[in-house]
Amino acid sequence: MAQWLSGTVTDNHHWHANLFSLKVKTDAFSFTAGQFVRLALNTADGRLQRAYSLVNSPGSAEQEFLVSTVAEGKLSPMLQQLKMGDSVEISQPASGFFVLDEVPDGDNLWLIASGTGIGPYLSMLGTHPLWQRFARIILVHSVRTVADLAYRELIAHYQHQYPGQLHYQPIVTREAHAGALDKRLPQLIQSGELQSACQQSLNAKSQVMLCGNPDMIRDTKTTLESLGLKKNLRRQPGNITVEQYW
Ligand SMILES: Cc1cc2nc3c(=O)[nH]c(=O)nc-3n(C[C@H](O)[C@H](O)[C@H](O)COP(=O)(O)OP(=O)(O)OC[C@H]3O[C@@H](n4cnc5c(N)ncnc54)[C@H](O)[C@@H]3O)c2cc1C
């Protein structure tokens, strides 16, 4: 049964009207980069809890979450309103298998996210095994608007720290942005435009992690399978490892 840690909000950074990063101070706890916890609030309608990926890397003094506000959602609009000093509970232990230990070796590692699905990858970027295991890491972030491209400074910091090892490829589908691609992921992969923009191969020797919305994951997975990549299962290692947010 899940245990709960009491947390205190230390920051709520609003990237835009419906995207925010919540920082929460708790007693220290261990987790593996890529895992998630549940955040819970006691509300007038009772206790509400939902899963959120940890954005910070293990060992940080605060836990951090990148959350999009779902217009008709129950918990996310309440999390958006939290202010410094407010309380939120965090489930223990952290859960999930969307971690590098579950990913076989490969020529390169594609970390593909839609929206807030970039969170687990940001956590992984702060861990040594990622950089030791993969000579080339390609972080692909697909969003609707430029304002959704959160954490660009942090990503640039890692690019500076590991020159030539990390390629960051934004995809912005609803407005033009220099350096960003503008089509849906399956189309970009099928045509080879993504691989060419990143100057990296995407084939049965690659490893691909997919995180975010269910449509993106389903359609991208189907396209990858048409290129000969296979779903990664414990009993049958493959290339595609998936975390679906809803
Ligand atoms: C393993 C895991 C990790 C997750 N990590 C994150 C995270 O890091 N950041 C994050 O923002 N969310 C994350 N989620 C989604 C999160 O748990 C909630 O589902 C989301 O915040 C909506 O909760 P809600 O109570 O506001 O909406 P609800 O009242 O629960 O549901 C409203 C409906 O909105 C849809 N929905 C859910 N999430 C979204 C979304 N992001 N965009 C559009 N529609 C959506 C679903 O169809 C859902 O039925 C994760 C989910 C899982 C399973």
The ligand as a Gaussian input file, in Angstrom:
#p B3LYP/6-31G(d) Opt

LIG

0 1
 C        2.459000       7.356000     -15.313000
 C        1.793000       8.721000     -15.527000
 C        2.569000       9.863000     -15.403000
 C        1.983000      11.117000     -15.626000
 N        2.772000      12.229000     -15.561000
 C        2.233000      13.442000     -15.847000
 C        3.061000      14.611000     -15.844000
 O        4.268000      14.558000     -15.552000
 N        2.472000      15.797000     -16.170000
 C        1.129000      15.892000     -16.481000
 O        0.660000      17.006000     -16.782000
 N        0.330000      14.791000     -16.483000
 C        0.846000      13.596000     -16.154000
 N        0.035000      12.484000     -16.132000
 C       -1.434000      12.691000     -16.290000
 C       -2.030000      13.006000     -14.908000
 O       -1.931000      11.864000     -14.079000
 C       -3.509000      13.411000     -14.969000
 O       -4.214000      12.476000     -15.744000
 C       -3.735000      14.789000     -15.572000
 O       -3.033000      15.789000     -14.814000
 C       -5.246000      15.130000     -15.565000
 O       -5.724000      15.046000     -14.256000
 P       -7.045000      15.838000     -13.871000
 O       -7.494000      15.348000     -12.526000
 O       -6.855000      17.313000     -14.011000
 O       -8.064000      15.408000     -14.991000
 P       -9.153000      14.215000     -14.850000
 O      -10.341000      14.769000     -14.196000
 O       -8.513000      13.018000     -14.241000
 O       -9.385000      13.760000     -16.339000
 C       -9.779000      14.500000     -17.402000
 C       -9.500000      13.770000     -18.727000
 O       -8.505000      14.549000     -19.413000
 C       -7.676000      13.711000     -20.210000
 N       -6.280000      14.063000     -19.911000
 C       -5.477000      13.631000     -18.916000
 N       -4.260000      14.229000     -18.968000
 C       -4.329000      15.069000     -20.014000
 C       -3.391000      15.976000     -20.569000
 N       -2.152000      16.146000     -20.056000
 N       -3.791000      16.699000     -21.659000
 C       -5.032000      16.541000     -22.174000
 N       -5.958000      15.689000     -21.696000
 C       -5.607000      14.966000     -20.630000
 C       -8.033000      12.289000     -19.934000
 O       -8.827000      11.846000     -21.014000
 C       -8.844000      12.357000     -18.678000
 O       -9.790000      11.361000     -18.658000
 C        0.598000      11.225000     -15.928000
 C       -0.168000      10.055000     -16.012000
 C        0.411000       8.824000     -15.824000
 C       -0.438000       7.584000     -15.953000

